[in-house]
Amino acid sequence: MSRNWKMILAAGILAAAGAAVWGCQAAVPRHAEAREIAVKVTDRGFVPREVKVSRGDDVTLVFTREVAQTCAVSVVVGDSAVQRDLPLNEPVRVALGKVSRDRIEFACPMRMLTGEVVTR
């Protein structure tokens, strides 16, 4: 083996050993945290009305009701499986997990105000 190859091999071994000993995570993707997307409830309804994400994204919607007079005092997400109260001016997190469907609807309980998460 040439001297250059020996040096490259030694550097690789040392780098791998250092990563193991010191817990280096440079090669590990940093997708552990969910992507939080703010959705406001205003006098115009849900803003934004359409949230675009990539298939497989780990998504949490953060709803904040900014108006007192609205039918959206709570939100229903998906096929009525998840319903959360929306107190005035308090963020409410709804974790969707890794999005695999083309479309996930969210709405007020009466379905007068609606929005959706759409995969691209």
N, C-alpha and C positions, 0 to 999 in steps of 0.2 A: 504494500500500500504506500502511496506517496505521502509525503509529509503533510501536504495540504488536506488530503482526505482524512488523515489521522486527526488533524486539528479540528476539522468540521465535525467528525464523529464524536470527539471528546466534548466539544461545545454542546452538541445535541444531548449527550448523556448528562452533562452537568445541568443543562436547562431542565430536562425532565426530572432529574433528582431534586432540583430546587423547587420545582412546582409541587412535587409530592411532599417535600418536607415543610415548605412554608405555605402550602395551601393556595398557591397561585391559581387563579381561575380565569386567566386571560382568554383561554380557548372556549370557555363555557358561555353560551349565549345568555344575555341578560333580559330574558322575557318572563321573569318570575312574577312581576307585578302586573296587575290588570291595567289596561288602558282606561282611564276615567274620562268620560265624555259628559260635559255639562248640558243639561236640558232644562230650560226655564219654563215656568208656567206663567204666561203674561195674559193681558187682555186680548191678545191675538191667538192664544192657545199655546201649544207646545212649540218652543223655539230652541233649536231648529226642529222642524217637523220631520225631516229626513236625516238620519245619521248614517253615513257611509263608513263601513269597516271592511277589512279584508277577511276572507274566510279563514277561520282558525285563530283570529285575534281573541285574546282574553279581554273581555269588555265589561266594564261596570258603568252603568248610567247613573249620573248624579242629578236628581231632580230637585229644583228649588222653586217653590211656589212664591211668586212675587206680588200677587194680587189677592185681595180678600174675596171679591165677588167673582167666583168661577165655579163651574161644576167639577173642576179637577182638584177637589180637596183630597183625592186619593188617585192612585194610578194603578191600572191593571196592565200587567206585562205578559205577553205571550197569550196562550189560549186560556186566559182567566186563571192560570195556575198561581200567579203571584200578584197580590194586591197589597199596596203600602199606602198608609196615610201620608199626606203631604202637609205638614204644619207650615204655617206662613213663615217665610224667610229662613227656613232651616233646610240644609241639604240632606237629602235622603238617598242613600246608595242602594242600587239594585244590581247585584252581580248577575251577569248573564253567562259567565264562564266563556269557554272557547266557542265562538259562534260557528255553527256548521250549517245552519239553515239559510236559505236565500233571503228570508224576510222574517222579522219579528216585530209584531205590532205592539204599541203601547197606547193606552187611551184612558179617558176618564171612565168611571164605572158605567155611565149612561151611554158611552161611545159617541158622544157629541163632539168631543175633541180627540183627535187621534194623531199619531205619529208612528214612525217605523224605523227600525234598524235594517239596513239593506247591505248585503255583501256585494263586493265588486270583484 
